[in-house]
Amino acid sequence: MPSVGAYQVMVRRYIEGRLAELAKARGTTADGFEIDLLAVFEDLTGRGHADPLGTLATATGRSRTDLDHLLDVARQRDDHDGA
């Protein structure tokens, strides 16, 4: 198991890479950043990460409050698109 600092760096790099992959897949001009954040958040949660919101906040340079809002927007879009 990597040390705590190394683990945090590894997770941050994973998040940054995953967000870049998702953005490339949807096209850089297309809407969807919130959906990308939600996908990464749900991935971290599914992997049992202790603090997915805090880690995502650190990796993206956004506050927890801002991320909560963006994730809520993504959930609303997902509910609207899925309904």
FENQUI-V548730 format. One record per run of one state. SS is the DSSP state (alpha for helix, beta for strand, coil for the rest). FROM is the first residue (numbers start at 1). TO is the last residue. If there is no record, write none. Layout:
ss={SS & SS}
from={FROM & FROM}
to={TO & TO}
//
This chain:
ss={coil & alpha & coil & alpha & coil & alpha & coil & alpha & coil}
from={1 & 4 & 27 & 33 & 47 & 52 & 61 & 64 & 83}
to={3 & 26 & 32 & 46 & 51 & 60 & 63 & 82 & 83}
//
